Amino acid sequence: MSLVGERDAALELCASGPLVVLTGAGLSTDSGIPDYRGPGAPARMPMTYQEFVSGPAAQQRYWARSHLGWARMRRAEPNAGHRAVAALGADLVITQNVDGLHEAAGTPALVALHGRIAEVCCLACRRTTPRAALQQRLEAANPGWAARHADVAARPDGDVALEDTADFVVPGCADCGGPLKPDVVFFGENVPKPRVERCYAAVDRLAGTGGTLLVAGSSLTVMSGLRFVRRAARAGTPVVVVNRGTTRGDDLASYKVDAGTSDWLPALAAARPGERVS
C-alpha cells in the first residue's frame, strides 16, 4: 500500500543496500525541459511510430518541430537531481528520458530505455549518425526557419508547438538518401529486447538483498516503465516512488513521496555511505 509523504522513512530505506533507479521526465523539468504529465503540463499527443513511417508529410512535420525543439534541448544542463543520481552508486539507472542529461552528469551504469535524441538513424540503411550533423544540414536547407519561429512553445522530447510546417525541407540520409528518424523509441514502437532484459535482470537481482527500486520523476503512465515496478513488487522488493502528483505505480509502492527530485535526490545521495554530490 502506498504511504504518501513518508519522506524520512523512504530516505532511510534507500540510504543503504543495492539500488536500481528508474527516472522519468519529471527529473529534467528543473533543467528547463517540460514533462508530459506533471502538474500544469498541457495535454498532448506525441507522434506515433506508425504515423512517422506513414510517409514524407508526417516526417516533414516531425523534423520541422524537432529542428526547433532540439536546438533548445541541447543547451540544457544536468540539474541537482541528475548529479545526485550519478553519485548514488546505483547498480543500474534506467531512464525513460532521451535528453542525454544522465550521460552529461556522468552516470556510470545507465540504460537509456528509449534511446537518445542526440542520435539519428536511417530507416533504409540503418546507419546511425550524430544529430548535430543533421542539425547543420537542416539549418542549411531551411535558412531563417528558426528565426521565424523563435516564439513557439517548447514541448517534451525536443518538440515544439508548431502547426505550419508545409515548407520545411527534410534532407535524406547522407549515405543512401533514405528517410531519417531520431534514434529513440516512439509511442507504438518496441523497446529493443536486450535493453529490457538488462533492466529486468538488475531488478531481479534486488530480490532478497535488502535492495530497493527507486522511481524518480515518472508518472509510470506507460507500461515501458511500470513493468519494472510490477516486477519488483511481485518479487517482494521494496519500491519507493518520488514524484510530484499521483503515479500509476502508487498502489505498488512501499513509500510514495510527493516531492521534487532536485530536492529529494541530493538528500539521498548525501545519506548513502561513501557517496557525495559534486
TIROVEX-515135 format. One line per 10 residues: number of its first residue (from 0); for each residue x negated, y negated, z of N, C-alpha, C, O. Coordinates in steps of 0.05 Angstrom, whole numbers, always signed. Atoms other than C-alpha are relative to their C-alpha. Layout:
% TIROVEX-515135
NUM	X:Y:Z:X:Y:Z:X:Y:Z:X:Y:Z  ...
This chain:
% TIROVEX-515135
0	-17:+24:+0:+0:+0:+0:-18:-25:+0:-38:-25:+13  +16:+24:+2:-26:-69:-17:+3:-17:+25:+26:-22:+35  +0:+17:-24:-45:-113:+43:-10:-27:-9:-34:-32:-10  +7:+26:+12:-43:-184:+16:-13:-18:+20:-4:-21:+43  +13:+20:-16:-92:-234:+44:-20:+10:+20:-30:-5:+37  +19:-12:-19:-137:-186:+83:-29:-6:-9:-44:+13:-16  +26:+8:+11:-199:-225:+64:-23:+12:+16:-41:+24:+4  +23:-10:-16:-245:-205:+122:-2:+30:-1:-25:+41:-4  +1:-29:+1:-226:-132:+121:-10:+10:-28:-25:+29:-30  +9:-7:+26:-236:-129:+46:-30:-5:-4:-44:+11:-16
10	+28:+6:+1:-304:-162:+52:-16:+22:+15:-37:+31:+5  +14:-20:-15:-324:-112:+105:-1:+27:-15:-22:+41:-15  -1:-25:+15:-302:-53:+62:-21:+0:-23:-34:+20:-28  +17:+1:+23:-342:-77:+2:-29:-7:+6:-47:-5:-11  +27:+10:-8:-403:-101:+41:-21:+22:+1:-45:+16:+0  +20:-22:+0:-436:-32:+43:+11:+23:-16:+34:+25:-22  -8:-24:+15:-436:+32:+4:+0:-5:-30:-2:-28:-38  -1:+2:+30:-432:+46:-71:+23:-18:-8:+44:-20:+5  -20:+19:+9:-393:-5:-111:+1:+0:-30:-19:-1:-44  -5:+5:+28:-363:-8:-180:+19:-24:-2:+38:-26:+12
20	-15:+25:+2:-336:-76:-202:+13:-1:-28:+0:+4:-48  -15:+4:+25:-282:-88:-255:+8:-29:-1:+22:-38:+17  -6:+28:+1:-277:-160:-277:+18:-7:-24:+18:+7:-44  -18:+9:+22:-226:-198:-320:-3:-30:-4:-21:-43:+6  +2:+27:+9:-213:-266:-349:+0:-21:+22:-11:-43:+19  +0:+19:-22:-200:-299:-282:-27:-6:+11:-31:-27:+24  +27:+6:-9:-274:-294:-267:-13:-23:-15:-30:-36:-5  +12:+20:+17:-290:-341:-324:+14:-27:-1:+5:-45:-15  -15:+26:+1:-239:-396:-312:-16:-23:+11:-14:-46:+1  +16:+21:-11:-288:-435:-270:-24:-7:-18:-39:-26:-12
30	+20:+8:+21:-335:-435:-330:+13:-15:-23:+0:-21:-43  -14:+15:+20:-282:-471:-370:+14:+16:-21:+23:+5:-41  -14:-18:+19:-253:-411:-407:+27:+7:+11:+28:+20:+32  -26:-6:-11:-178:-406:-398:+6:+30:+0:-4:+45:-16  -7:-28:-1:-148:-339:-378:+28:+4:-13:+41:-15:-21  -25:-7:+13:-87:-302:-405:+24:-4:+18:+45:-14:+10  -24:-4:-16:-42:-293:-345:-1:-13:+27:+16:-7:+44  +2:+13:-26:-66:-334:-286:+22:-21:+4:+36:-28:-15  -20:+20:-5:-22:-386:-252:-4:-24:-19:-25:-36:-21  +1:+23:+18:-5:-440:-303:-9:+6:-28:-9:-11:-45
40	+9:-7:+27:-32:-402:-363:+23:+1:-19:+44:+12:-13  -22:+0:+20:+10:-413:-426:+5:+27:-11:-14:+43:-15  -6:-25:+13:+46:-354:-456:-11:+0:-28:-10:-20:-43  +11:-1:+26:+12:-330:-519:+0:+29:-10:+0:+48:+7  +1:-26:+12:+10:-271:-567:-26:+2:-17:-26:-8:-40  +24:-2:+15:-61:-256:-589:+3:+18:-25:+20:+35:-25  -2:-15:+25:-72:-228:-659:-8:+29:+6:-27:+35:+20  +5:-28:-4:-69:-152:-660:-20:+10:-22:-24:-4:-42  +18:-12:+20:-118:-107:-697:+15:+5:-26:+5:+0:-48  -15:-6:+24:-63:-86:-745:+6:-25:-17:+5:-24:-41
50	-4:+25:+15:-48:-158:-763:-26:-9:-13:-26:-18:-36  +26:+9:+11:-122:-175:-772:-7:+15:-25:-16:+2:-44  +8:-16:+24:-134:-118:-822:+21:+0:-21:+18:+13:-42  -22:+0:+20:-69:-133:-859:-8:-15:-26:+5:-11:-46  +8:+13:+25:-105:-179:-908:-13:-27:+5:-16:-36:+28  +15:+25:-2:-142:-244:-922:+14:-23:+14:+1:-39:+28  -14:+22:-13:-87:-291:-897:-3:+1:+31:-8:-19:+43  +3:-3:-29:-90:-263:-826:-29:-5:+8:-34:-17:+29  +28:+4:-6:-166:-263:-827:-7:-29:-2:-23:-39:+14  +5:+29:+2:-167:-335:-850:+11:-14:+24:-2:-32:+35
60	-12:+12:-24:-120:-354:-793:-17:+5:+25:-22:-13:+41  +16:-6:-23:-163:-318:-743:-27:-16:+0:-33:-28:+20  +26:+12:+0:-230:-345:-765:+1:-31:+1:-17:-43:+12  -3:+29:-2:-205:-417:-772:+2:-8:+29:-11:-27:+38  -3:+6:-29:-184:-416:-699:-25:+7:+16:-34:-8:+33  +24:-10:-15:-244:-376:-675:-24:-18:-5:-41:-21:+12  +22:+18:+6:-292:-422:-711:-2:-24:+19:-23:-32:+28  -2:+22:-19:-269:-479:-666:-4:+10:+28:-19:-2:+44  +0:-9:-27:-259:-438:-603:-28:+10:+9:-36:+5:+31  +26:-11:-8:-326:-402:-604:-21:-22:+3:-39:-20:+19
70	+18:+23:-3:-363:-468:-614:+0:-11:+28:-20:-21:+38  -2:+9:-28:-337:-486:-545:-8:+21:+19:-23:+16:+39  +6:-22:-18:-343:-418:-513:-30:+5:+3:-39:+11:+25  +29:-6:-1:-416:-410:-530:-15:-20:+17:-38:-15:+25  +12:+19:-18:-431:-472:-488:+5:+6:+29:-6:-7:+47  -7:-6:-27:-401:-441:-426:-23:+12:+15:-40:+27:+3  +22:-10:-16:-448:-424:-369:+12:+18:+22:+35:+14:+31  -9:-17:-23:-442:-369:-315:+6:-17:+24:-8:-36:+30  -6:+15:-24:-408:-394:-252:-9:+17:+25:-22:+37:+22  +9:-13:-25:-418:-374:-179:+10:+29:+1:-4:+46:+13
80	-10:-28:+0:-375:-312:-189:-17:+18:-16:-23:+41:-8  +18:-16:+17:-417:-286:-246:-27:+5:+13:-37:+28:+13  +26:-4:-13:-481:-298:-208:+2:+18:+24:-17:+33:+30  -4:-18:-23:-453:-263:-147:+3:+29:-9:-9:+46:+4  -2:-27:+10:-433:-202:-187:-27:+11:-8:-33:+34:-3  +27:-9:+8:-503:-198:-215:-17:+7:+24:-36:+23:+22  +16:-4:-24:-530:-199:-144:+11:+22:+18:-2:+29:+38  -13:-19:-18:-484:-146:-115:-14:+27:+2:-11:+42:+22  +12:-26:+1:-526:-86:-133:+20:+22:-6:+17:+44:+4  -21:-19:+6:-464:-51:-161:-11:+23:-17:-30:+20:-33
90	+7:-23:+16:-471:+18:-190:+6:-6:-30:-9:+2:-47  -7:+8:+27:-435:-9:-251:+19:-23:+1:+37:-25:+19  -20:+22:+4:-399:-73:-272:+14:+6:-27:+1:+8:-48  -16:-4:+24:-343:-62:-322:+15:-26:-4:+30:-35:+13  -14:+25:+5:-319:-126:-354:+18:+3:-24:+12:+15:-44  -19:+1:+22:-258:-136:-397:-5:-25:-17:+8:-29:-37  +5:+25:+14:-286:-204:-418:-20:+4:-23:-36:+22:-23  +17:-1:+24:-320:-216:-485:-18:-24:-2:-32:-28:-22  +14:+26:+2:-353:-283:-468:-30:+2:+4:-43:-18:+0  +28:-3:-3:-422:-256:-452:-12:-13:+25:-36:-14:+28
100	+10:+15:-23:-427:-293:-385:-12:+19:+21:-30:+11:+36  +14:-19:-18:-444:-230:-345:-28:+5:-10:-47:+7:+6  +27:-4:+11:-502:-218:-392:-17:-24:+5:-41:-21:+13  +16:+25:-5:-524:-291:-385:-8:-2:+29:-29:-14:+36  +6:+1:-29:-522:-283:-309:-21:+22:+8:-30:+22:+31  +20:-20:-5:-569:-223:-314:+11:+25:+14:-4:+38:+29  -12:-24:-13:-521:-168:-291:-14:+25:-10:-14:+30:-35  +17:-22:+9:-564:-105:-293:+14:+24:-11:+4:+36:-31  -14:-24:+9:-514:-48:-301:+28:-8:-9:+45:-13:+8  -24:+13:+11:-458:-71:-347:+11:+15:-24:-4:+24:-41
110	-15:-9:+24:-406:-44:-395:+19:-22:-8:+37:-29:+7  -18:+19:+11:-373:-96:-438:+22:+16:-14:+19:+22:-38  -20:-19:+9:-310:-55:-447:+12:-8:-27:+17:+9:-44  -13:+9:+25:-281:-98:-503:-20:-13:-19:-11:-26:-38  +19:+11:+18:-346:-117:-536:-9:-28:+7:-3:-38:+28  +10:+27:-4:-378:-186:-544:+6:-17:-24:+1:-9:-47  -8:+17:+22:-352:-243:-585:-24:-13:-14:-21:-25:-35  +24:+11:+12:-424:-265:-599:-11:+18:-22:-33:+12:-33  +9:-17:+21:-430:-208:-649:+23:+4:-20:+46:+3:-13  -19:-3:+22:-395:-195:-716:-6:+26:-14:-29:+33:-19
120	+5:-25:+16:-385:-130:-754:+15:-2:-26:+36:-15:-28  -13:-2:+26:-368:-117:-827:+18:+25:+0:+9:+46:+6  -18:-23:+1:-307:-73:-836:-5:+19:-23:+5:+41:-24  +7:-17:+23:-336:-46:-901:-26:+16:+4:-26:+40:+4  +26:-14:-3:-410:-31:-889:-7:+5:+29:-27:+19:+35  +3:-5:-29:-405:-32:-812:-25:-13:+12:-31:-9:+35  +23:+13:-11:-467:-75:-804:+9:-21:+21:+29:-35:+17  -6:+19:-21:-468:-117:-740:-21:-22:-1:-45:-17:-4  +18:+23:+2:-498:-187:-742:+8:-21:+22:+30:-19:+33  -6:+20:-20:-502:-246:-694:+22:-20:-9:+23:-28:-32
130	-21:+19:+6:-442:-292:-690:-12:-27:-7:+0:-42:-24  +12:+27:+5:-488:-353:-691:-6:-3:-30:-3:-25:-41  +5:+2:+29:-508:-336:-763:+25:-5:-16:+25:-21:-35  -25:+5:+14:-436:-332:-785:+11:-28:+5:+22:-41:-12  -9:+27:-7:-421:-397:-749:-12:-21:-19:+1:-39:-28  +13:+18:+19:-472:-432:-793:+12:+2:-28:+15:-19:-41  -12:-4:+27:-441:-402:-856:+28:-13:+0:+36:-25:-20  -27:+12:-1:-371:-424:-833:-2:-30:-1:+15:-43:-13  +4:+30:+0:-396:-495:-820:-6:-9:-28:+4:-30:-37  +8:+8:+27:-428:-498:-889:+24:+2:-19:+26:-14:-37
140	-22:-4:+19:-365:-472:-923:+24:-18:+7:+42:-21:-10  -23:+16:-8:-318:-518:-884:-10:-27:+12:-5:-32:+36  +11:+25:-11:-353:-586:-876:+22:-18:+11:+43:-23:-2  -18:+18:-12:-317:-633:-829:+24:+13:+14:+40:-1:+27  -23:-14:-12:-268:-579:-804:+1:-5:+30:+22:-11:+41  +1:+3:-29:-290:-583:-732:+7:-28:+9:+22:-31:+29  -6:+28:-7:-287:-659:-730:+30:-6:-4:+41:-21:+12  -29:+5:+6:-216:-659:-760:+18:+12:+21:+40:+3:+26  -17:-14:-20:-191:-612:-706:-12:+0:+28:-9:+19:+43  +14:+1:-26:-231:-633:-646:+18:-1:+24:+9:+5:+46
150	-18:+4:-23:-170:-646:-603:+18:+24:+5:+35:+23:+23  -18:-23:-5:-137:-577:-607:-8:+14:+26:-31:+14:+34  +4:-12:-27:-129:-540:-541:-13:+27:-2:-8:+43:-21  +14:-25:-1:-174:-482:-523:+18:+22:+11:+35:+17:+28  -14:-24:-10:-147:-412:-511:-21:+21:+7:-44:+18:+2  +19:-21:-7:-178:-348:-484:-14:+13:-24:-5:+10:-47  +14:-17:+20:-228:-305:-522:-10:-16:-24:-11:-6:-46  +11:+15:+22:-256:-362:-564:+20:-8:-20:+14:-9:-44  -22:+7:+18:-189:-382:-594:+8:-29:+5:+1:-40:+26  -12:+26:-5:-153:-449:-602:+29:+0:-11:+37:+18:-26
160	-28:+3:+8:-81:-472:-612:+1:-15:-26:+3:-40:-26  +1:+12:+26:-82:-486:-687:+18:+16:-19:+14:+40:-22  -18:-14:+18:-28:-470:-738:-8:-5:-30:-4:+13:-46  +6:+7:+28:-52:-506:-802:-28:+10:-7:-48:-4:-2  +26:-13:+7:-108:-460:-828:-2:+6:-30:-21:+20:-37  -2:-9:+28:-89:-454:-902:-24:-7:-17:-30:+8:-36  +23:+8:+17:-151:-490:-929:-27:+9:+11:-47:+0:+1  +26:-9:-12:-203:-455:-886:-12:+22:-17:+1:+41:-26  +15:-19:+17:-256:-417:-925:-15:+21:+17:-30:+13:+35  +13:-22:-16:-279:-349:-897:-19:+15:-18:-10:+29:-36
170	+19:-16:+16:-343:-320:-926:+1:+29:+8:+8:+36:+31  +1:-29:-6:-351:-245:-931:-27:+8:+11:-45:-9:+15  +26:-11:-10:-408:-201:-907:-22:-9:-18:-20:-7:-43  +23:+10:+16:-475:-228:-930:-13:+23:-15:-27:+18:-35  +12:-23:+13:-495:-157:-950:+18:+11:-22:+9:+16:-44  -18:-14:+19:-434:-127:-984:+24:-15:-8:+39:-7:-26  -23:+16:+7:-382:-181:-987:+26:+8:+14:+47:-3:+9  -24:-10:-14:-334:-142:-942:+11:-19:+21:-2:-38:+28  -12:+17:-21:-287:-172:-890:-14:+2:+26:-23:+24:+35  +14:+1:-26:-318:-193:-824:+20:-2:+23:+41:-14:+21
180	-17:-1:-25:-288:-181:-755:-19:-4:+24:-41:+6:+24  +16:+2:-24:-314:-202:-687:-3:+28:+12:+16:+44:+11  +5:-27:-10:-345:-141:-653:+13:+3:+28:-1:+8:+48  -16:-2:-24:-290:-140:-600:+24:+18:-5:+32:+22:-28  -23:-17:+2:-232:-94:-586:+25:-17:+1:+31:-30:+21  -25:+15:+1:-167:-126:-608:+22:+15:+14:+20:+39:+18  -24:-14:-9:-99:-110:-579:+9:+18:-23:+9:+10:-46  -7:-20:+20:-76:-47:-615:-23:+16:-10:-20:+33:-27  +24:-14:+8:-147:-22:-623:-11:+15:+24:-8:+6:+47  +10:-16:-22:-180:+32:-581:-28:-8:+8:-45:-14:-8
190	+27:+4:-11:-240:+20:-536:-17:+25:-8:-7:+47:-5  +17:-23:+7:-298:+64:-561:-2:+20:+23:-7:+13:+46  -1:-21:-20:-295:+131:-524:-25:+1:+18:-22:+5:+42  +24:-1:-18:-368:+130:-498:+1:-21:+22:-8:-16:+44  -3:+21:-21:-354:+64:-461:+19:+9:+22:+13:+6:+45  -20:-8:-20:-292:+92:-428:-11:+23:+17:-7:+23:+41  +11:-22:-15:-328:+156:-408:-21:-8:+20:-22:+2:+42  +19:+10:-19:-385:+118:-377:+13:-13:+24:+4:-10:+47  -14:+13:-22:-336:+77:-336:+14:+20:+18:+13:+18:+43  -13:-21:-16:-296:+138:-314:-20:+14:+17:-15:+20:+41
200	+21:-15:-16:-360:+173:-292:-9:-16:+24:-13:-5:+45  +8:+17:-23:-380:+113:-249:+21:-1:+21:+15:+0:+45  -23:+0:-19:-311:+110:-217:+1:+27:+14:+6:+28:+38  -2:-27:-12:-311:+186:-205:-22:+4:+21:-17:+17:+41  +22:-4:-19:-379:+182:-170:+5:-14:+26:-8:-8:+46  -6:+14:-25:-349:+136:-118:+15:+19:+20:+13:+14:+45  -17:-17:-18:-303:+191:-90:-17:+14:+21:-37:+27:+15  +13:-13:-22:-324:+216:-22:-26:-11:+9:-40:+1:+25  +26:+11:-6:-384:+170:-17:+2:-25:+19:-18:-36:+27  -3:+26:-15:-354:+112:+23:-1:-24:-19:-3:-46:-10
210	+1:+22:+20:-355:+72:-42:+27:-12:-5:+48:-2:+4  -25:+16:+5:-304:+22:-67:+0:-9:-29:-20:-15:-41  -5:+13:+25:-275:-1:-133:+10:-28:+5:+31:-31:+18  -7:+28:-4:-272:-77:-133:+10:-12:-26:-4:-11:-47  -11:+14:+24:-227:-113:-183:-1:-30:+6:+10:-39:+26  +4:+29:-5:-244:-187:-191:+10:-15:-25:-1:-13:-46  -9:+18:+21:-204:-236:-233:+15:+14:-23:+14:+4:-45  -15:-14:+21:-160:-187:-271:+29:+5:+10:+33:+13:+33  -28:-6:-6:-84:-182:-272:+7:+29:-4:+28:+39:+4  -3:-29:+5:-92:-109:-294:+26:+5:-17:+38:+26:-14
220	-24:-3:+15:-34:-120:-342:-2:+21:-22:+17:+35:-27  +3:-20:+21:-63:-77:-397:-14:+25:+11:-29:+24:+30  +10:-25:-9:-80:-4:-389:-30:+3:-1:-42:+19:+13  +29:-1:+3:-152:-16:-411:-15:-2:+26:-35:+11:+30  +13:+2:-26:-170:-37:-340:+15:+15:+21:+2:+26:+39  -16:-13:-20:-112:-8:-300:-7:+29:+3:-5:+40:+25  +5:-29:-1:-132:+63:-317:-23:+6:+20:-22:+28:+33  +22:-6:-19:-196:+57:-274:+10:-3:+28:+1:+11:+46  -12:+2:-27:-155:+33:-214:+16:+25:+6:+14:+35:+28  -16:-24:-5:-108:+91:-222:-18:+24:+5:-12:+41:+22
230	+19:-23:-3:-167:+139:-229:-11:+0:+29:-13:+21:+42  +11:+2:-26:-198:+113:-165:+20:+7:+22:+14:+22:+40  -21:-4:-20:-133:+114:-126:+7:+30:+2:+11:+40:+24  -6:-28:+0:-119:+186:-147:-21:+16:+15:-15:+37:+28  +22:-14:-13:-187:+207:-120:-3:-8:+29:-20:+2:+43  +2:+9:-28:-175:+172:-54:-21:-21:+5:-28:-27:+28  +20:+21:-3:-227:+118:-68:+13:-27:+6:+32:-34:-8  -12:+26:-6:-211:+51:-36:-2:-20:-24:-22:-20:-38  +0:+20:+21:-192:-5:-84:+6:-27:+12:+25:-30:+28  -4:+27:-9:-199:-79:-69:+5:-17:-25:-10:-16:-44
240	-7:+17:+22:-165:-129:-115:-2:-29:+10:+11:-37:+29  +2:+28:-6:-186:-202:-113:+9:-16:-25:-4:-15:-46  -12:+13:+23:-143:-245:-159:+20:-20:+10:+35:-15:+29  -21:+19:-6:-100:-307:-157:+26:+10:-13:+27:+12:-38  -25:-10:+11:-29:-282:-165:+2:+30:+1:-18:+43:+7  -4:-29:-1:+0:-213:-169:-14:+14:-23:-19:+2:-44  +12:-17:+21:-31:-156:-209:+16:+25:-2:+32:+33:+16  -14:-25:+5:-5:-92:-238:-11:+23:+18:+2:+44:+21  +12:-20:-17:-51:-54:-190:+4:-5:+29:-8:+9:+46  -2:+7:-28:-29:-86:-125:+10:+23:+18:+0:+27:+40
250	-11:-22:-16:+10:-25:-102:-20:+23:+4:-16:+40:+21  +21:-20:-2:-52:+18:-111:-24:-9:+17:-42:+6:+23  +23:+11:-14:-99:-28:-73:+1:+5:+30:+22:+5:+43  +3:-2:-29:-125:-16:-3:+2:-28:+12:+14:-32:+33  -2:+28:-8:-132:-92:+2:+4:-17:-25:-9:-12:-45  -3:+20:+21:-107:-148:-42:-5:-27:+12:+7:-36:+31  +7:+26:-9:-139:-216:-33:+7:-20:-21:-2:-20:-43  -9:+21:+19:-105:-276:-65:-20:-23:+3:-15:-41:+20  +21:+20:-3:-167:-319:-75:-15:-3:-26:-13:+14:-44  +16:+5:+23:-212:-349:-127:-26:+17:+1:-38:+19:+22
260	+24:-17:+0:-270:-305:-149:-26:-15:+6:-45:-4:+17  +24:+16:-5:-320:-362:-146:-5:-5:+29:-27:-12:+37  +2:+3:-28:-307:-367:-72:-6:+26:+14:-24:+29:+31  +1:-26:-14:-298:-295:-51:-25:+16:-7:-37:+28:+11  +22:-17:+8:-353:-261:-91:-27:-9:+11:-42:+9:+20  +25:+7:-13:-411:-303:-65:-1:+8:+29:-22:+15:+40  -1:-9:-28:-388:-287:+6:-6:+30:+2:-20:+38:+20  +6:-29:+1:-390:-213:-12:-30:+5:-6:-42:+21:+8  +28:-4:+7:-459:-219:-44:-18:-6:+24:-38:+7:+28  +15:+7:-24:-485:-252:+19:+2:+21:+22:-16:+24:+38
270	-4:-19:-21:-456:-197:+62:-12:+28:-6:-17:+43:+12  +11:-26:+7:-485:-138:+24:-30:+0:+6:-45:-18:-3  +28:-1:-9:-553:-117:+53:-19:-1:-24:-17:+13:-44  +21:+2:+20:-613:-138:+12:+7:-14:-25:-9:-17:-43  -9:+14:+24:-572:-177:-39:+1:-30:+6:+9:-38:+27  +0:+28:-3:-579:-251:-50:+12:-13:-25:+8:-3:-47  -10:+15:+23:-543:-302:-94:-19:-23:-5:-25:-39:+13  +19:+22:+6:-592:-348:-130:+15:-26:-4:+2:-46:-10
